[in-house]
């Protein structure tokens, strides 16, 4: 039995690892395609790109792990069935339950590891990934001054170069607008030629200009105001530009660590409980304010201070007895109070809605720490019996079935998560919806496989429909 179990495990581990890394690679390529516009042209160092891809690959594990388990279990038992090895094992008195036992225990170990991964490794990798991606997206494009185009990448300056020589440093017909004093185009530098070089540490750009003129309009600008104009010629002038703005600055991880996708189970439970208490307190305050508004409206009289200019209440029998101007004052006052009450209610309702949605996010992430583990085991329970039923190995039929099943699982999970975010259903119902559907299906398939069901046999379906047609003809 030990050799048999080792044979089954070896035939399972290979496809599982291959599928896992292939899915991670595909998702990583999709990530690069999505953010390629924000990575190209910024002069990023190779270690920054490697870190970004490394941490991004860890965030794809919750997507790649379930489908790799499903496909590997389908391929393993499909190959065993296709080569009639399952038939030989059953003929030797080994039940399907015993054949599935080593892979079942192995899947349980993967499920336990998936929980610890979701609770410990995934928050840290997500923190590093999102902080690195934020820094990359905030970084400016690298210095690239092209011919005949006004370049405004250097803060406070606009530069135009008519021509660049092949050596990459010599430039012709240079025009520089200086906007550092934020007073418009009051400073202009023109030069016939120059040289463009960076310092050894790369912190500064040195622009050495030859045979040019400085134009400057001094004073403050105003309508119909004349200001002195200054023109200075030079044979050689050096302008230094600070390039520190083009360097990538790393943000502090503490700025991101309080987000709901960066926390573990304990932190998520604490945050969700705190927000829940805040929501309950806000609801209590809202009820109290609405009761106070109702109480105030029920006790208000025409003799209140705001309407003190009206006749005394004892001289008025009804609202209709008042003059039109007095009725207008009363109606305007009542309308203003109603609008204030409505505005206060709408503001509190919006705050409550945001708090409830934020609490739902924390609850979703809390449940997600456990759903990944159960998803791995549920998909194994589907894949292994289904592979034994269809008896087809390789990457043909198993790949198609596994992709269809995983898409269905993912759609159900996404639908449940969206309903939780919209506060349509409880968090545990929405997040466990896919597991509650697929787990009974897996148990049912295991029962069919153990009883040698011919559910995938086309001949059995043909005979079944033929018998139904014959019965229908006899009755007719």
Secondary structure, 3 states (H helix, E strand, C coil): CHHHHHHHHHHHHHHHHHHHHHHHHHHHHHHHHHCHHHHCCCCCCHHHHHHHHHHHHHHCHHHHHHHHHHHHHHHHHHHHHHCCHHHHHHHCCCCHHHHHHHHHHHHHHHHHHHHHHHHHHHHHHHHHHHHHHHHHHHCCCCCCCCECCCECCCCCEEEEEEEECCCCCEEEEEEEEECCCCCCCCEEEEEEEEEEEECCCCCEEEEEEEEEEEEEECCCCCCCCCCCEEEEEEEEEEEEEECHHHCCCCCCHHHCCCCHHHCCHHHHHHHHHHHHHHHHHHHHHHHHHHHHHHHHHHHCCCCCHHHCCCCCHHHCCCHHHCCHHHHHHHHHHHHHHHHHHHHHHHHHHHHHHHHHHHHHHHHHHHHHHHHHHHHHHHHHHHHHHHHHHHCCCCCCHHHHHHHHHHHHHHHHHHHHHHHHHCCCCCHHHHHCHHHHHHHHHHHHHHHHHHCCCCCCCHHHHHHHHHHHHHHHHHHC
